[in-house]
Amino acid sequence: MEPELLSKKDAAQALAGMSTRELDRYVRRGAITPRMLGSRVVFTRDEVRRFATELPTWEPK
């Protein structure tokens, strides 16, 4: 069974291995919303999926 909550590091890794710094930039822009678990920043698996599916598509020229 996959965990429902991902750490910032695991969420960034799930998003094509982006850096946690880049993930922080998306959080500041409001593109992806973390949750708090005590003092830990976590991301729901559904939120990571939502963010990924809303990324723009790439059209080769």
N, C-alpha and C positions, 0 to 999 in steps of 0.2 A: 504494500500500500504506500502510495506517495504521500509525503507530508502536505498538509493543506496550507501551512505557513512556511514561507521561505525567508531566510536571512537576507540582508541586503546583498551580501556576496553571492549567495545562491541564486537570488533573483537576477542579478547582473549576469551571472554565468548562463542562466537559462535563456537570456536574451542575446543569443549569439556571442556570448563571451564578452559583452561590453564591460568597461571598467565601472567600478562603484562610483567613481567621480562623474562619469557620464550619466549614470543612473540618477545621481543627485541632481544633475542639471535638469533632467526630465521631471523630477519631483518638484523642483523649484518652479518650473513652468506650469505645473498642474496637470501634466500629461499622464502621470501615473501616481496613484495615491497609496502611501504606506499606511500601516496600522501600528499601534503601539501595543506591545505585550510586556507589561511592566515597564522597564526602562529600555527595552529592546525595540528597534525599528524592524518591522517584518512586512512582508508583502503576501497577500493571499494569492494562491495559484490562479484563481479566476481573474484577479486584477492583472497579473502578468500576462495571461492569455488575452484579455481584452486589449491591453496596450499593444501587444504584438499584432493582433488582427487589425487594429486601427492605423498601423503604420502605412505610409503611402506605398503604392506598388511601384516597381521599377520597370520602366519601358525602355528597352535598348533602342538607340537611334540608328 
